Amino acid sequence: MGSIDDQPDLTYFISQKYTHLVIGGGTAGLVVAARLSENPDITVGVLEAGSAAFDDPRINVPGRFGETLASDYDWQFESTPQSGLNGRSLPWPRGRVLGGTSALNFMTWNRGCREDYDAWEELGAEGWGWEGLLPYFKKSETFHQPDSEHQSKHISIFDPEQHGTAGPLQTTYSVTYGASHQHWHATLHKLGIQTNISHFSGSNVGVWTSLTGVTPDKRERSYSATAYFRPSSGRKNLHLLTEAFVQEVILEEEDGQWVAKGVKFTHGGDEHIVRTEGEVVLCAGSVQSPQLLELSGIGNPEVLKDAGIDVKVDNPAVGENLQEHMMTAMIFEISPSIVTPEDLRADPKLAEAADKEYALSQSGPRTAIPSSVAYLPFSHFVPHEELKSLGNSLLSQSTPKSKPSDRILVDRLLADKNLGQIEWNFDVSNYSPQFKSLPGKKYATMLQMLQYPFSKGCIHIPPTSQKNGTKATATDKPVIDPKYYAGTGGEVDFKMMVASQAYADKICSTSPLSDIIVSRVYPPSDPTDPNYNFTDWVRNSTITDWHPIGTCAMGGKRKEDGYVLDSRLRVYGTKGLRVCDASIMPLHISAHPQATIYAIGEKGAAIIAEDWKGR
């Protein structure tokens, strides 16, 4: 009854007896639902606010990445004005479609460093270190090895022992690359940066060619809806209701404890309730999982009271600890002979030809995904004494109330560890939302992403003062305040972004990559231009990399330790309520988070299934 072509109607969905309700059919949510429903004694109901979009080429065709941003598949959230960005607000895309943001992302597949995950365990997330997560990284993936010609031509070097061979998510190397990729490794080698031949083994430092979440046969996006849900959708114990917008978790008090009994949601304009005999698992992501906890009465009492919500569980950590990869996009004019994605958008005939090539041979520009990647520690280009000074300035302001996670970040500065503290990704296209391409010109972009931000913000439901005195509801956009470059830690982030930007310019000024570059145009290369200065430019051009985490962080042994969840993903102060998505990460990782979120879904499902069996 759960198949794609025979979805249950509303009445049927509500009438079922569920052991588990999964809120959010996104990246992690569909992993949890598929794995739990492998047990016929478990009945899973999934509520997803968006629709299914299995046949939309904007999602499926790899080379059309980015076309769904700001579409109906996007929640289209926005940050508050940021003082660290000179008062600018930033768009915050999040997937509102079956598959969540895994249907919108750029399909990059990589892992963080071993130390990233071991830090989680150090913060109290028992079992979530590198060794504890590695089996679930592998369980989620089927890696398809490229042939020897591909390995030689595109430097697609890998260690097969580090990959899975029987997981739902398909990973491959691209068959088509932008013209700049042939120069990427050689350019970095000239600067003393070596190719990392095993960047999935616990260190991503160096230069490498990125793996992608794409199927090897049809060359289509492989994401949670197609990889996890569709193969499982025929199970009689797995039910999906799309366009079901959850409003709150129903909590009832039993023996002095708040117990999750179901959820309230809207569908077709009407409000409904579906109940569970077991658990509710929030998989709504870093923006909406904390939002739903607060709407359900779990959070900071001041935030809840200001929003008109009755307090059930006092936990000020809900919605806090927001961390995000900050990004800049440096633009270069390149040789007019190079084909870029803009050519396809400007010339319908070229687009038609590319579509035909993709349909006939699953090759060509419609298969190209940015794959020229490098991760480096700051120590590669920032003097040790400067890093030591920055670290000591942070230590001097620490107090007994300073968070252990902040100490870990400071240690990474002081210890001069070989971690990927900054990421660069070069591709032949204009990725900047600020710089507008000029007719007849061709462009390339050097993306730069800060991996371990000191800047920490928050996400909360809006106060009644913003709603004419009415209480907050799920239809109200949450207040997203990343606090980019704010405070002493934010100043360190800013200084490192400026220093890294100067090194990015050095990379692009080095041959053979520089051989295809005409000039830098954003920021301008003319010293007389008012936007020439990197310091001003970074503040005026920083954008989000769409990697928010941490707002329902796991850790500690009790809520008084400053976390939302224990290491088994249970919400402190409740029973039958868990969270399983990117929001559980207590500290950010040096990686695009997609592969890690799948591993979180896999491990989370195993924990939930184990606890259910042993209840």
C-alpha positions as CSV (number, residue, x, y, z in Angstrom):
1,M,0.0,0.0,0.0
2,G,3.0,2.2,0.3
3,S,4.1,2.1,-3.4
4,I,4.8,5.2,-5.4
5,D,1.9,4.5,-7.8
6,D,-0.6,3.5,-5.0
7,Q,0.0,6.0,-2.2
8,P,-2.4,5.7,0.7
9,D,-5.0,8.5,0.9
10,L,-5.4,10.6,4.0
11,T,-8.1,8.5,5.7
12,Y,-6.1,5.3,5.2
13,F,-2.9,6.9,6.4
14,I,-4.4,8.2,9.6
15,S,-6.2,4.9,10.3
16,Q,-3.0,2.8,10.5
17,K,-1.4,1.7,13.7
18,Y,2.2,3.0,13.7
19,T,5.1,2.0,15.8
20,H,7.1,4.9,14.4
21,L,6.3,8.2,12.7
22,V,9.1,9.9,10.7
23,I,8.6,13.6,10.3
24,G,10.3,14.7,7.1
25,G,10.9,12.6,4.1
26,G,14.3,14.1,3.4
27,T,17.9,12.9,3.3
28,A,18.0,11.1,6.7
29,G,14.3,10.6,7.1
30,L,13.9,8.2,4.2
31,V,17.0,6.3,5.4
32,V,15.4,5.8,8.8
33,A,12.0,4.9,7.3
34,A,13.5,2.4,4.8
35,R,15.7,0.7,7.4
36,L,13.1,0.5,10.1
37,S,10.5,-1.0,7.8
38,E,12.9,-3.9,7.0
39,N,11.5,-5.3,10.2
40,P,7.9,-6.5,9.5
41,D,7.0,-6.0,13.2
42,I,7.6,-2.2,12.8
43,T,5.1,0.0,10.9
44,V,6.4,3.3,9.7
45,G,4.5,6.4,8.7
46,V,6.4,9.2,6.9
47,L,5.0,12.7,6.7
48,E,6.6,15.0,4.1
49,A,5.5,18.6,3.4
50,G,6.6,18.5,-0.2
51,S,5.6,16.4,-3.2
52,A,7.3,13.5,-4.9
53,A,9.2,14.6,-8.1
54,F,10.8,11.5,-9.5
55,D,10.5,12.6,-13.1
56,D,11.7,16.2,-13.0
57,P,14.9,16.6,-15.1
58,R,15.9,19.6,-13.0
59,I,16.4,17.2,-10.1
60,N,17.5,14.1,-12.0
61,V,20.0,15.5,-14.6
62,P,23.3,16.2,-12.8
63,G,24.4,19.0,-15.1
64,R,21.2,20.9,-14.2
65,F,22.2,21.3,-10.5
66,G,21.1,24.6,-9.0
67,E,17.9,25.0,-11.2
68,T,15.6,24.0,-8.3
69,L,17.0,26.6,-5.9
70,A,14.3,29.2,-5.2
71,S,11.7,27.0,-6.9
72,D,8.6,25.3,-5.4
73,Y,10.9,22.5,-4.2
74,D,12.7,25.0,-1.9
75,W,11.4,26.3,1.4
76,Q,13.1,29.6,0.5
77,F,14.1,30.5,4.0
78,E,16.2,33.6,4.7
79,S,18.5,34.7,7.4
80,T,18.1,37.8,9.5
81,P,20.2,40.8,8.5
82,Q,23.8,40.1,9.5
83,S,25.9,42.8,11.0
84,G,29.0,40.8,10.1
85,L,27.9,41.0,6.5
86,N,27.2,44.7,6.6
87,G,23.5,44.2,7.2
88,R,22.9,41.7,4.4
89,S,20.3,38.9,4.7
90,L,21.1,35.6,2.9
91,P,18.8,33.1,1.2
92,W,18.8,29.7,3.0
93,P,17.7,27.0,0.5
94,R,16.2,23.9,2.0
95,G,14.4,21.1,0.1
96,R,10.6,20.9,0.2
97,V,10.3,17.8,-1.8
98,L,10.5,14.0,-1.2
99,G,14.2,13.5,-0.7
100,G,14.6,16.9,1.0
101,T,17.8,18.8,0.2
102,S,19.4,15.6,-1.3
103,A,17.1,16.4,-4.3
104,L,18.6,20.0,-4.5
105,N,22.3,19.7,-3.6
106,F,25.2,19.6,-6.0
107,M,25.8,15.8,-5.4
108,T,29.3,16.1,-3.9
109,W,30.2,12.9,-2.0
110,N,33.0,13.1,0.5
111,R,33.7,12.5,4.2
112,G,35.3,14.7,6.9
113,C,38.5,13.9,8.8
114,R,38.7,11.3,11.5
115,E,39.2,14.0,14.1
116,D,35.9,15.6,13.1
117,Y,33.8,12.7,14.3
118,D,36.1,11.8,17.2
119,A,35.3,15.3,18.5
120,W,31.6,14.4,18.7
121,E,32.5,11.4,20.9
122,E,34.7,13.6,23.0
123,L,31.6,15.8,23.6
124,G,29.6,12.9,24.9
125,A,28.1,11.4,21.8
126,E,29.2,7.9,22.6
127,G,29.7,5.6,19.6
128,W,29.7,8.5,17.1
129,G,33.4,8.7,16.5
130,W,35.1,7.8,13.3
131,E,35.3,4.0,14.0
132,G,31.6,4.0,15.1
133,L,30.4,5.8,12.0
134,L,32.6,4.1,9.4
135,P,30.4,1.0,9.0
136,Y,27.4,3.2,8.3
137,F,29.3,5.3,5.8
138,K,30.0,2.1,3.9
139,K,26.5,0.7,4.5
140,S,24.8,3.6,2.7
141,E,26.9,3.4,-0.5
142,T,27.6,1.4,-3.6
143,F,30.8,2.7,-5.1
144,H,31.4,2.2,-8.8
145,Q,35.1,2.2,-9.7
146,P,36.2,4.0,-12.8
147,D,38.3,2.2,-15.4
148,S,42.1,2.8,-15.6
149,E,41.7,5.3,-18.5
150,H,39.4,7.5,-16.4
151,Q,41.8,7.2,-13.4
152,S,44.7,8.4,-15.5
153,K,42.9,11.1,-17.4
154,H,40.9,12.7,-14.6
155,I,43.1,11.6,-11.6
156,S,40.2,9.8,-10.1
157,I,42.3,8.0,-7.5
158,F,40.6,6.0,-4.7
159,D,41.1,3.3,-2.1
160,P,38.3,0.7,-2.7
161,E,38.7,-0.6,0.9
162,Q,37.2,2.7,2.1
163,H,33.9,2.4,0.2
164,G,30.7,0.4,0.4
165,T,29.7,-2.1,-2.3
166,A,26.1,-2.9,-1.5
167,G,24.4,0.3,-0.2
168,P,21.4,2.0,-1.7
169,L,23.1,5.3,-2.6
170,Q,25.1,5.0,-5.9
171,T,28.4,6.9,-6.1
172,T,30.5,7.4,-9.3
173,Y,33.0,9.7,-10.8
174,S,31.7,12.1,-13.5
175,V,32.2,11.2,-17.2
176,T,32.5,14.8,-18.3
177,Y,34.5,17.5,-16.6
178,G,34.8,21.3,-17.1
179,A,37.8,22.5,-19.1
180,S,39.7,23.7,-16.0
181,H,39.8,20.3,-14.3
182,Q,42.7,19.0,-16.5
183,H,44.8,21.7,-14.9
184,W,43.7,21.5,-11.3
185,H,46.0,18.8,-9.8
186,A,49.1,20.1,-11.7
187,T,48.5,23.6,-10.4
188,L,48.2,22.6,-6.8
189,H,51.2,20.3,-7.1
190,K,53.3,23.4,-8.1
191,L,52.3,25.0,-4.8
192,G,53.4,21.9,-2.8
193,I,49.9,20.4,-2.4
194,Q,49.8,16.8,-3.2
195,T,47.0,14.6,-4.6
196,N,45.3,12.7,-1.7
197,I,45.1,9.1,-3.0
198,S,42.7,8.0,-0.2
199,H,40.7,11.0,0.9
200,F,37.9,8.8,2.3
201,S,40.2,7.1,4.8
202,G,40.0,9.8,7.5
203,S,42.0,12.7,6.0
204,N,40.7,14.8,3.1
205,V,43.7,17.2,3.1
206,G,45.2,17.7,-0.3
207,V,43.9,18.0,-3.8
208,W,41.5,15.4,-5.3
209,T,38.8,14.7,-7.8
210,S,35.4,14.6,-6.2
211,L,33.1,11.6,-6.2
212,T,29.4,12.2,-6.9
213,G,26.1,10.8,-5.9
214,V,25.1,9.7,-9.4
215,T,23.9,6.4,-10.9
216,P,26.5,4.7,-13.2
217,D,24.0,3.6,-15.9
218,K,21.5,6.4,-16.5
219,R,23.8,9.1,-15.0
220,E,21.0,10.4,-12.9
221,R,21.1,11.9,-9.4
222,S,21.0,9.2,-6.7
223,Y,19.2,10.6,-3.7
224,S,17.2,9.3,-0.7
225,A,13.9,9.2,-2.6
226,T,15.2,7.0,-5.4
227,A,17.9,5.1,-3.5
228,Y,16.0,4.4,-0.2
229,F,12.3,5.0,-0.5
230,R,11.4,3.9,-4.0
231,P,12.9,0.3,-3.6
232,S,11.1,0.0,-0.3
233,S,7.8,1.6,-1.2
234,G,5.9,-1.6,-1.8
235,R,6.3,-2.8,1.8
236,K,2.9,-3.1,3.6
237,N,4.4,-1.7,6.7
238,L,5.8,1.6,5.1
239,H,3.4,4.4,4.4
240,L,4.1,7.9,3.0
241,L,1.9,10.9,3.0
242,T,3.2,13.8,0.9
243,E,2.0,17.4,1.2
244,A,1.6,16.8,4.9
245,F,2.8,19.8,6.9
246,V,3.5,18.8,10.5
247,Q,2.5,21.5,13.0
248,E,3.7,20.0,16.3
249,V,4.4,16.8,18.2
250,I,1.6,15.7,20.5
251,L,3.1,15.3,24.0
252,E,1.1,13.8,26.8
253,E,2.3,13.7,30.5
254,E,2.6,10.2,32.0
255,D,4.0,9.7,35.4
256,G,5.6,13.1,35.4
257,Q,7.3,12.6,32.0
258,W,6.3,14.0,28.6
259,V,5.6,11.2,26.1
260,A,5.3,11.6,22.3
261,K,2.0,10.2,21.2
262,G,1.6,11.5,17.6
263,V,1.7,14.6,15.5
264,K,-0.7,17.3,14.4
265,F,-0.4,18.2,10.7
266,T,-2.2,19.9,7.9
267,H,-3.1,18.4,4.6
268,G,-5.3,19.9,1.9
269,G,-5.9,22.9,4.1
270,D,-7.4,20.9,7.0
271,E,-5.8,19.9,10.3
272,H,-5.4,16.3,11.3
273,I,-3.8,14.1,13.9
274,V,-2.0,10.8,13.5
275,R,-0.9,8.8,16.5
276,T,1.9,6.3,17.2
277,E,2.1,3.4,19.6
278,G,5.9,3.8,19.8
279,E,8.0,6.8,18.7
280,V,8.2,10.0,16.8
281,V,11.4,10.6,14.9
282,L,12.0,14.2,13.8
283,C,14.0,14.3,10.5
284,A,13.0,17.8,9.5
285,G,16.6,19.2,9.2
286,S,18.6,21.8,11.0
287,V,16.0,24.5,10.4
288,Q,12.8,22.8,11.1
289,S,13.6,20.1,13.7
290,P,14.3,22.7,16.4
291,Q,11.3,24.7,15.1
292,L,9.1,21.7,15.7
293,L,10.6,21.0,19.1
294,E,9.8,24.6,20.2
295,L,6.3,24.5,18.7
296,S,5.8,21.4,20.8
297,G,6.8,23.1,24.0
298,I,10.5,22.0,24.2
299,G,13.1,24.7,24.4
300,N,14.2,27.9,26.1
301,P,11.3,29.1,28.3
302,E,11.9,32.7,27.3
303,V,11.7,31.9,23.6
304,L,8.6,29.7,24.1
305,K,6.7,32.2,26.3
306,D,7.6,35.1,23.9
307,A,6.1,32.9,21.1
308,G,2.9,32.1,23.0
309,I,3.9,28.4,23.5
310,D,3.3,26.6,26.8
311,V,6.6,25.2,28.3
312,K,6.7,21.5,28.7
313,V,10.4,20.8,28.7
314,D,12.9,23.5,29.7
315,N,16.0,23.1,27.5
316,P,17.7,26.3,26.4
317,A,20.0,24.4,24.0
318,V,17.2,23.8,21.4
319,G,17.8,25.9,18.3
320,E,21.2,27.1,19.6
321,N,24.7,26.0,18.4
322,L,23.9,26.8,14.7
323,Q,27.0,26.4,12.6
324,E,27.3,26.9,8.8
325,H,30.0,26.8,6.2
326,M,30.6,30.3,5.0
327,M,31.5,30.7,1.3
328,T,32.8,33.2,-1.1
329,A,32.8,33.1,-4.9
330,M,35.8,34.7,-6.7
331,I,35.1,35.2,-10.4
332,F,37.6,35.1,-13.3
333,E,37.2,35.9,-16.9
334,I,38.5,32.9,-18.9
335,S,39.3,32.1,-22.5
336,P,36.2,32.6,-24.8
337,S,36.9,29.3,-26.4
338,I,35.9,27.3,-23.3
339,V,32.4,25.9,-23.1
340,T,30.5,26.7,-19.9
341,P,27.0,26.0,-18.6
342,E,26.1,29.6,-19.4
343,D,26.4,28.7,-23.1
344,L,23.6,26.2,-22.7
345,R,21.4,28.7,-20.9
346,A,22.0,31.4,-23.6
347,D,21.7,29.2,-26.7
348,P,18.6,26.9,-27.0
349,K,20.3,25.0,-29.8
350,L,23.3,24.1,-27.7
351,A,21.0,23.1,-24.8
352,E,19.0,20.9,-27.2
353,A,22.2,19.3,-28.5
354,A,23.4,18.7,-24.9
355,D,20.0,17.1,-24.0
356,K,20.2,14.8,-27.0
357,E,23.7,13.7,-26.1
358,Y,22.7,13.0,-22.5
359,A,19.6,11.0,-23.6
360,L,21.5,9.0,-26.2
361,S,24.8,8.3,-24.4
362,Q,24.5,9.6,-20.9
363,S,27.5,11.9,-21.5
364,G,28.3,15.5,-22.3
365,P,27.8,18.8,-20.4
366,R,24.5,17.6,-18.8
367,T,26.6,15.1,-16.7
368,A,29.3,17.6,-15.5
369,I,29.4,18.4,-11.8
370,P,32.1,20.6,-10.1
371,S,34.8,18.1,-9.1
372,S,38.1,20.1,-8.7
373,V,38.5,20.1,-4.9
374,A,41.3,20.9,-2.4
375,Y,41.2,21.0,1.4
376,L,44.1,22.6,3.4
377,P,45.0,23.5,6.9
378,F,45.5,27.2,7.6
379,S,49.1,26.5,8.5
380,H,49.9,25.9,4.8
381,F,49.6,29.7,4.2
382,V,49.2,31.4,7.5
383,P,52.3,31.8,9.8
384,H,52.3,29.7,12.9
385,E,52.8,32.7,15.2
386,E,49.7,34.3,13.7
387,L,47.6,31.2,14.4
388,K,49.0,31.0,17.9
389,S,48.2,34.6,18.6
390,L,44.6,34.1,17.4
391,G,44.2,30.9,19.5
392,N,45.6,32.6,22.6
393,S,43.3,35.6,22.2
394,L,40.3,33.2,22.3
395,L,41.7,31.3,25.3
396,S,42.2,34.6,27.2
397,Q,38.5,35.2,26.9
398,S,37.4,31.8,27.9
399,T,35.5,31.2,31.2
400,P,34.5,28.2,33.2
401,K,31.2,28.4,31.3
402,S,32.9,28.2,27.9
403,K,31.7,25.3,25.8
404,P,34.0,22.2,25.3
405,S,33.3,22.5,21.6
406,D,34.9,25.9,21.6
407,R,38.0,24.5,23.2
408,I,38.3,21.9,20.5
409,L,38.2,24.6,17.8
410,V,40.9,26.6,19.6
411,D,43.1,23.5,19.9
412,R,42.9,23.0,16.2
413,L,44.4,26.5,15.7
414,L,47.1,26.1,18.4
415,A,48.1,22.5,17.6
416,D,48.8,23.2,14.0
417,K,46.9,20.0,13.1
418,N,46.8,18.7,9.5
419,L,43.0,19.2,9.0
420,G,41.0,20.6,6.1
421,Q,40.2,23.9,7.6
422,I,39.4,25.6,4.3
423,E,38.0,24.1,1.0
424,W,38.4,25.3,-2.5
425,N,36.4,24.2,-5.5
426,F,37.1,25.5,-9.0
427,D,34.8,25.3,-12.0
428,V,34.1,26.9,-15.3
429,S,30.9,28.8,-14.6
430,N,29.7,32.0,-12.8
431,Y,28.4,30.9,-9.4
432,S,28.2,34.3,-7.8
433,P,24.8,35.7,-6.9
434,Q,26.3,39.2,-6.9
435,F,28.5,39.3,-10.0
436,K,26.5,39.5,-13.3
437,S,28.0,38.0,-16.4
438,L,28.6,40.4,-19.3
439,P,27.4,39.4,-22.8
440,G,30.1,37.6,-24.8
441,K,32.3,36.9,-21.8
442,K,33.1,33.5,-20.2
443,Y,33.8,33.0,-16.5
444,A,35.1,30.6,-13.9
445,T,34.6,30.5,-10.2
446,M,36.9,29.7,-7.3
447,L,34.6,28.8,-4.4
448,Q,36.1,29.0,-0.9
449,M,34.4,27.5,2.1
450,L,35.4,27.8,5.8
451,Q,35.0,24.4,7.4
452,Y,35.3,24.8,11.2
453,P,33.5,28.1,12.0
454,F,33.8,29.7,15.4
455,S,30.7,31.8,14.5
456,K,27.7,30.1,16.1
457,G,24.1,31.3,15.7
458,C,20.6,30.2,16.4
459,I,17.2,29.3,14.9
460,H,14.0,30.0,16.8
461,I,10.3,30.4,16.3
462,P,9.2,34.1,16.1
463,P,7.9,36.0,19.1
464,T,4.3,37.1,19.2
465,S,5.5,40.7,18.9
466,Q,6.3,39.9,15.2
467,K,2.8,38.4,14.7
468,N,0.4,41.0,16.1
469,G,0.2,39.1,19.4
470,T,-0.8,35.7,17.9
471,K,1.3,32.6,18.9
472,A,3.8,31.1,16.6
473,T,2.8,28.3,14.2
474,A,4.6,26.1,11.8
475,T,3.6,28.3,8.9
476,D,5.7,31.1,10.3
477,K,9.2,31.2,8.9
478,P,11.7,30.5,11.7
479,V,14.1,33.3,12.7
480,I,17.5,32.2,11.3
481,D,20.4,34.1,12.8
482,P,23.8,32.5,11.9
483,K,25.7,35.4,13.5
484,Y,28.3,35.3,10.7
485,Y,31.6,36.8,11.8
486,A,30.1,37.9,15.1
487,G,32.0,38.1,18.4
488,T,35.6,37.3,19.0
489,G,35.4,33.9,17.4
490,G,33.7,35.4,14.4
491,E,36.6,37.8,14.0
492,V,38.9,34.8,13.8
493,D,36.6,33.3,11.1
494,F,36.8,36.6,9.2
495,K,40.6,36.9,9.4
496,M,41.0,33.3,8.2
497,M,38.6,33.9,5.3
498,V,40.6,36.9,4.1
499,A,43.9,35.1,4.4
500,S,42.5,32.1,2.6
501,Q,41.1,34.4,-0.1
502,A,44.6,35.7,-0.8
503,Y,45.9,32.2,-1.2
504,A,43.0,31.3,-3.5
505,D,44.1,34.1,-5.7
506,K,47.6,32.7,-5.7
507,I,46.3,29.3,-6.8
508,C,44.5,30.9,-9.7
509,S,47.6,32.9,-10.6
510,T,49.6,29.7,-11.0
511,S,50.0,27.8,-14.2
512,P,48.7,25.7,-15.8
513,L,45.4,26.9,-14.4
514,S,46.3,30.5,-15.0
515,D,46.8,29.8,-18.7
516,I,43.1,29.7,-19.3
517,I,42.4,32.8,-17.1
518,V,42.2,36.3,-18.7
519,S,41.8,38.3,-15.5
520,R,40.2,38.3,-12.1
521,V,36.9,40.3,-12.3
522,Y,35.3,39.8,-8.9
523,P,36.8,41.2,-6.8
524,P,38.3,43.5,-9.4
525,S,42.0,43.1,-10.2
526,D,42.4,46.8,-10.6
527,P,43.9,48.3,-7.4
528,T,42.1,51.6,-8.0
529,D,38.7,49.9,-7.8
530,P,37.0,50.5,-4.4
531,N,36.1,46.8,-4.2
532,Y,39.7,45.7,-4.8
533,N,40.5,45.1,-1.1
534,F,40.0,41.5,0.0
535,T,39.0,42.6,3.5
536,D,36.0,44.6,2.3
537,W,35.1,42.2,-0.4
538,V,34.9,39.1,1.9
539,R,32.5,40.9,4.2
540,N,30.4,42.1,1.3
541,S,30.3,38.9,-0.7
542,T,30.2,36.0,1.9
543,I,27.2,33.7,1.3
544,T,26.0,30.4,2.7
545,D,27.2,27.1,1.5
546,W,23.9,25.6,2.5
547,H,25.4,23.3,5.2
548,P,23.7,24.2,8.5
549,I,24.1,21.8,11.4
550,G,24.0,21.7,15.2
551,T,20.6,23.0,16.3
552,C,19.5,19.8,18.1
553,A,23.0,18.8,19.1
554,M,23.7,15.4,20.8
555,G,26.1,15.1,23.6
556,G,26.6,15.0,27.4
557,K,24.7,12.8,29.8
558,R,21.8,15.1,30.7
559,K,20.2,18.2,29.3
560,E,22.0,20.3,31.9
561,D,25.2,19.6,30.0
562,G,23.9,21.9,27.3
563,Y,22.7,19.5,24.6
564,V,19.3,18.5,23.1
565,L,19.8,14.8,22.6
566,D,21.7,11.9,24.2
567,S,23.9,9.7,22.1
568,R,20.9,7.5,21.2
569,L,19.2,10.5,19.7
570,R,16.5,10.7,22.4
571,V,15.3,14.2,23.3
572,Y,16.2,15.0,26.9
573,G,13.2,15.2,29.2
574,T,10.9,13.2,26.9
575,K,10.0,9.7,26.1
576,G,9.4,8.3,22.6
577,L,10.9,11.3,20.8
578,R,14.1,11.4,18.8
579,V,15.8,13.6,16.2
580,C,17.9,12.1,13.4
581,D,19.3,14.6,10.8
582,A,22.1,17.1,10.3
583,S,20.9,19.1,13.4
584,I,22.3,16.4,15.7
585,M,26.0,17.2,14.9
586,P,27.5,19.0,17.8
587,L,30.5,20.3,15.8
588,H,30.8,21.0,12.1
589,I,32.9,18.7,9.8
590,S,35.4,19.4,7.1
591,A,33.2,18.0,4.3
592,H,30.1,18.5,2.3
593,P,27.6,16.9,4.8
594,Q,25.6,14.7,2.4
595,A,27.5,11.4,3.0
596,T,27.6,12.1,6.7
597,I,23.9,12.7,6.9
598,Y,23.2,9.4,5.2
599,A,25.5,7.7,7.7
600,I,23.6,9.5,10.5
601,G,20.4,8.1,9.1
602,E,21.9,4.6,8.9
603,K,23.3,4.6,12.4
604,G,20.2,6.3,13.8
605,A,17.9,3.7,12.3
606,A,20.1,0.9,13.8
607,I,19.9,2.5,17.2
608,I,16.1,3.0,17.0
609,A,15.6,-0.6,15.8
610,E,17.9,-2.0,18.5
611,D,16.0,-0.1,21.2
612,W,12.7,-1.2,19.8
613,K,13.7,-4.8,19.9
614,G,15.0,-4.6,23.4
615,R,12.0,-2.6,24.8
